[in-house]
């Protein structure tokens, strides 16, 4: 297929289909706890297993420079097929906690061949308008991540296993679409060798370091917030007995509407400057972290949900902007590897914040535990301030 207006929609739809695997376990976590006799802490552990698998996967993909040495569409397809099989394995009735953790770990491993590779494909097609393109792409990730919660709500009268089957089928469809309809892009520069030094060399660039650390601060907050949205809603309902939430539907909306925020931030970045808009988003999300304990005291469920909806918008809106800056400050030959490395380190940081929140939940019932997430966006702001204005380009 020649470069056409269909390329970006296909990449976006494929990314949505495949990233629906990410929180498939979270969407049915209550059923997993009941059917397999798991502890309440399983939410944090299963989420971290996916994140850890993604980290190891991205490290392997980065060290072997897979996304730069082989056709990204083929890498995407193979990863999508393998991830779908592993995701489907969760429905096996003889699963234990260890087998569930293993299945979610390896699902995360092959997601490393989906999310960053999808971004790599976008950079191979779009030099102009990259920020806007990545806005759509990260938006697809967000909606895909939230989709299992909606599936759970839509299939309430069906067995929970339907959510796993549906997301696995979506992943197969997404992988096939990418392989058939998205060939190598016109701006792709193939690397013919393994660059074992790439992992360290890319951070010698000061501007690359600044945007990477901005991204790391963003990741400290993002997945911890997403993972515990259902818990926040459930806890508020318990503390305010007159308020009864539809947790799966609201979880989908709070996380999923962030996809629209990504698209909007892509356009705003093009108009006002990528760096400026990213800084505003980081600032707003840090304020949400700090104010979160106060909102739990509100007697109005509308105020509480409205706050979480706003938090869900600003917590992700900076992601495509930071990814754009990462891509713009990496050389073309290792752009896919650079994106993969930054993703790997970012998700490593997300595991720490998720496990820290899980640990604090076992120590205290206080709603103040989410204030520690503010450390990430604050450090991200400090890092971006060191970025020279000349590299904060508009596209």
C-alpha positions in Angstrom: 0.0 0.0 0.0 1.3 3.4 -0.9 1.4 6.1 1.7 -2.2 7.3 2.1 -4.6 8.7 4.6 -5.5 5.1 5.6 -2.2 4.4 7.2 -2.7 6.3 10.5 -6.3 5.0 11.1 -5.1 1.4 10.5 -2.2 1.9 12.9 -4.5 3.4 15.5 -7.2 0.7 15.2 -4.5 -2.1 15.3 -3.0 -0.5 18.4 -6.4 -0.3 20.1 -7.2 -3.9 19.3 -3.8 -5.2 20.6 -3.5 -3.0 23.7 -6.9 -4.2 25.0 -4.8 -7.1 26.3 -3.0 -4.8 28.8 -5.7 -4.5 31.5 -7.7 -7.6 30.5 -6.9 -9.2 33.8 -7.8 -6.0 35.7 -11.2 -5.9 34.0 -12.1 -9.3 35.6 -10.0 -9.1 38.7 -12.9 -9.7 41.1 -13.8 -12.9 39.2 -10.2 -14.0 39.3 -10.0 -13.4 43.0 -13.2 -15.4 43.6 -12.6 -18.3 41.1 -8.9 -18.9 41.9 -9.0 -18.0 45.6 -6.6 -15.0 45.3 -5.9 -12.4 48.0 -7.2 -8.8 47.5 -3.6 -7.7 46.8 -3.7 -9.7 43.5 -4.7 -6.5 41.7 -1.4 -4.9 42.3 0.6 -8.1 41.7 -1.1 -9.0 38.4 -0.8 -5.4 37.1 2.9 -5.4 38.0 3.4 -8.7 36.3 2.2 -7.3 33.0 4.4 -4.2 33.6 7.4 -6.3 34.5 6.9 -8.5 31.4 6.8 -5.4 29.3 10.0 -4.1 30.8 11.9 -7.3 30.1 10.4 -7.5 26.6 11.4 -4.0 25.8 14.9 -4.6 27.1 15.3 -7.6 24.9 13.8 -5.8 21.9 16.0 -2.8 22.5 19.3 -4.7 23.0 18.6 -6.8 19.9 17.3 -3.6 18.1 14.5 -5.8 16.7 12.2 -2.9 15.7 15.0 -1.4 13.6 16.5 -4.6 12.1 13.2 -6.3 11.0 10.0 -5.2 9.4 8.0 -3.4 12.2 4.7 -4.7 10.8 5.9 -8.3 11.0 7.3 -7.8 14.5 3.9 -6.3 15.5 2.0 -9.3 14.0 4.1 -12.0 15.7 3.9 -10.2 19.0 0.1 -9.8 18.7 -0.5 -13.5 18.0 1.7 -14.7 20.8 0.3 -12.2 23.3 -3.3 -13.2 22.4 -2.5 -16.9 23.1 -1.0 -16.0 26.5 -3.9 -13.8 27.4 -6.3 -16.6 26.5 -4.5 -18.9 28.9 -5.9 -17.1 31.8 -9.3 -18.9 31.3 -7.7 -22.3 32.1 -9.6 -23.5 35.2 -6.5 -25.1 36.8 -4.6 -21.8 37.1 -2.9 -20.8 40.3 -1.6 -17.4 41.3 1.8 -18.3 39.9 0.5 -19.5 36.6 -1.7 -16.3 36.3 1.3 -14.2 37.1 3.4 -16.0 34.5 0.7 -15.6 31.8 0.3 -11.9 32.5 4.1 -11.5 32.6 4.6 -13.0 29.1 1.6 -11.1 27.8 3.4 -8.0 28.9 6.6 -9.3 27.3 5.0 -9.4 23.8 3.2 -6.1 24.3 6.8 -4.8 23.9 6.4 -5.7 20.2 3.1 -3.8 20.0 3.0 -0.5 21.7 6.5 0.9 21.0 6.6 -0.8 17.6 3.3 1.0 16.7 4.9 4.3 17.6 7.9 3.3 15.5 5.6 2.7 12.5 4.1 6.2 13.0 7.5 7.9 13.1 8.4 6.0 9.8 5.4 7.5 8.1 5.0 11.0 9.7 7.8 13.5 10.1 5.5 16.5 9.8 2.6 16.2 12.3 4.3 13.6 14.4 2.9 15.0 17.7 -0.6 14.9 16.3 -0.1 11.4 15.0 1.3 10.1 18.3 -1.7 11.8 20.0 -4.0 9.5 18.1 -1.8 6.5 18.7 -1.4 7.0 22.5 -5.2 7.7 22.5 -5.7 4.2 21.0 -3.5 2.7 23.8 -5.6 4.5 26.4 -8.9 3.4 25.0 -7.6 -0.1 24.5 -6.3 -0.2 28.1 -9.7 0.9 29.4 -11.8 -1.4 27.0 -11.8 -4.5 29.2 -13.7 -2.6 31.9 -16.3 -1.7 29.3 -16.4 -5.3 28.1 -17.0 -6.5 31.6 -19.9 -4.1 31.9 -21.4 -5.1 28.5 -21.1 -8.8 29.2 -22.3 -8.8 32.8 -24.7 -11.7 32.1 -22.0 -13.8 30.4 -19.1 -15.7 32.0 -16.1 -13.4 32.8 -14.0 -15.6 30.4 -15.7 -13.8 27.5 -13.6 -10.7 28.3 -10.4 -12.7 27.8 -11.6 -14.4 24.7 -12.8 -11.1 23.1 -9.6 -9.2 23.8 -7.5 -12.1 22.4 -9.6 -12.1 19.2 -9.2 -8.3 18.9 -5.4 -8.8 19.2 -5.3 -11.2 16.3 -7.4 -8.9 14.2 -5.1 -5.9 15.0 -2.0 -7.8 14.2 -3.3 -9.0 10.8 -4.5 -5.5 9.9 -1.1 -4.1 10.6 0.7 -6.7 8.6 -1.6 -6.6 5.6 -2.2 -2.8 5.4 0.9 -1.1 6.8 4.2 -1.8 4.9 7.5 -0.3 5.9 7.3 3.5 6.0 9.1 6.0 3.7 11.1 7.5 6.5 12.3 4.1 7.9 16.1 3.7 8.1 16.9 0.0 8.7 19.7 -0.9 11.1 21.6 -4.0 9.9 23.4 -4.9 13.1 22.8 -5.4 16.8 23.7 -2.2 18.7 24.5 -3.5 22.1 25.8 0.0 23.0 22.7 1.8 21.9 21.1 1.5 25.4 23.8 3.7 26.9 24.8 5.8 24.0 21.4 7.5 23.5 21.5 9.0 27.0 24.7 10.9 26.2 22.5 13.4 24.4 21.5 16.0 27.0 18.2 16.9 25.3 17.3 13.2 25.0 18.0 12.8 28.8 15.8 15.7 29.7 12.7 14.5 27.7 13.3 11.0 28.9 13.3 12.0 32.6 10.2 14.0 31.9 8.6 10.8 30.6 9.8 8.8 33.6 8.1 11.2 36.0 4.9 10.9 34.0 5.1 7.1 34.2 5.5 7.1 38.0 2.0 8.4 38.2 0.1 7.1 35.2 -0.2 3.3 35.6 -0.6 3.5 39.4 -3.5 5.8 38.9 -5.1 3.6 36.2 -4.6 0.4 38.2 -6.3 1.8 41.3 -9.2 3.7 39.7 -11.6 0.7 40.4 -10.4 0.5 44.0 -10.8 4.3 44.5 -14.4 4.1 43.2 -15.2 1.0 45.4 -13.6 2.6 48.5 -15.6 5.8 48.1 -18.8 3.8 47.8 -18.0 2.0 51.0 -17.1 5.2 52.9 -20.3 6.9 51.6 -23.0 4.3 51.8 -25.6 6.4 50.0 -23.4 6.4 46.8 -23.5 3.4 44.6 -21.2 3.4 41.5 -21.1 1.3 38.4 -17.4 0.6 38.9 -16.6 -1.1 35.5 -18.4 1.6 33.4 -16.9 4.5 35.4 -13.5 2.9 35.3 -13.7 2.7 31.5 -14.8 6.3 31.2 -12.2 7.7 33.6 -9.4 5.8 31.8 -10.8 5.8 28.3 -11.6 9.5 28.0 -7.9 10.1 28.4 -7.7 8.9 24.8 -9.5 12.0 23.7 -7.1 14.1 25.8 -4.2 12.6 23.9 -5.7 13.6 20.6 -6.5 17.1 21.9 -3.0 17.5 23.3 -1.5 16.5 20.0 -3.3 19.3 18.3 -2.5 21.8 21.1 1.1 20.8 20.9 1.1 21.6 17.2 -0.4 25.0 17.9 1.3 26.1 21.1 4.4 24.0 21.3 5.0 20.5 22.5 7.1 21.3 25.5 4.7 24.0 26.8 1.6 21.8 26.6 3.4 18.9 28.3 4.5 21.1 31.2 0.9 22.3 31.7 -0.4 18.7 31.8 2.3 17.6 34.2 1.5 20.5 36.5 -2.3 19.8 36.5 -1.8 16.1 37.2 0.6 16.8 40.1 -2.1 19.1 41.6 -4.6 16.2 41.3 -2.3 13.9 43.2 -2.0 16.5 46.0 -5.7 17.2 46.2 -6.9 13.6 46.0 -7.3 13.0 49.8 -9.6 16.0 50.1 -11.9 14.8 47.4 -12.6 11.6 49.2 -14.2 13.7 52.0 -16.8 15.1 49.5 -20.3 13.9 50.1 -21.1 14.4 46.4 -20.4 11.4 44.2 -20.7 13.7 41.2 -17.8 15.8 42.5 -15.7 12.7 43.2 -16.3 11.2 39.8 -15.8 14.6 38.1 -12.4 14.9 39.8 -11.3 11.4 38.7 -12.5 12.2 35.2 -10.4 15.3 35.1 -7.4 13.5 36.6 -7.9 10.8 34.0 -7.6 13.4 31.3 -4.5 15.3 32.5 -2.6 12.2 33.7 -2.2 10.9 30.1 -2.4 14.0 27.9 1.3 14.6 28.1 2.2 11.1 27.0 2.2 11.7 23.2 3.9 15.0 23.6 6.8 13.4 25.6 7.0 10.5 23.1 7.2 13.1 20.3 10.1 14.8 22.0 11.8 11.5 22.6 11.5 10.5 18.9 12.7 14.0 17.7 15.8 13.8 19.9 16.9 10.3 18.7 18.8 9.5 15.5 16.7 7.9 12.8 18.7 4.7 12.7 17.9 3.8 16.3 14.6 5.7 16.7 12.7 2.5 17.3 15.2 1.3 19.9 15.2 4.7 21.6 11.5 4.6 22.0 11.6 1.0 23.3 14.3 1.8 25.8 12.5 4.8 27.2 9.3 2.7 27.4 11.2 0.0 29.2 12.6 2.3 31.9 9.3 4.2 32.2 7.4 1.0 32.9 10.1 -0.1 35.4 9.3 3.0 37.3 5.6 2.3 37.1 6.1 -1.0 38.9 7.7 0.7 41.8 4.8 3.1 42.2 2.2 0.4 41.9 3.9 -1.8 44.4 4.5 1.1 46.8 0.7 2.0 46.7 -0.1 -1.7 47.2 2.3 -1.8 50.2 0.8 1.3 51.7 -2.7 0.0 51.3 -1.7 -2.9 53.6 -0.3 -0.5 56.2 -3.0 2.1 56.3 -6.6 2.9 55.2 -5.7 6.5 54.6 -6.7 8.1 51.3 -3.5 10.2 51.5 -1.4 7.4 49.9 -2.1 8.7 46.4 -0.2 12.0 47.2 3.1 10.2 46.7 2.3 10.0 43.0 2.9 13.7 42.8 6.6 13.1 43.0 6.7 11.9 39.4 5.1 14.8 37.6 7.0 17.3 39.8 10.4 15.7 38.9 9.2 15.6 35.3 8.6 19.3 35.4 12.0 20.0 36.7 13.6 17.8 34.0 11.7 19.5 31.2 12.7 23.0 32.4 16.3 22.0 31.6 15.3 21.3 28.0 16.4 24.0 25.6 13.5 25.7 24.0 15.0 25.2 20.6 14.2 21.5 20.7 10.6 22.0 21.8 9.3 22.0 18.2 5.8 22.4 16.9 4.7 20.0 14.3 
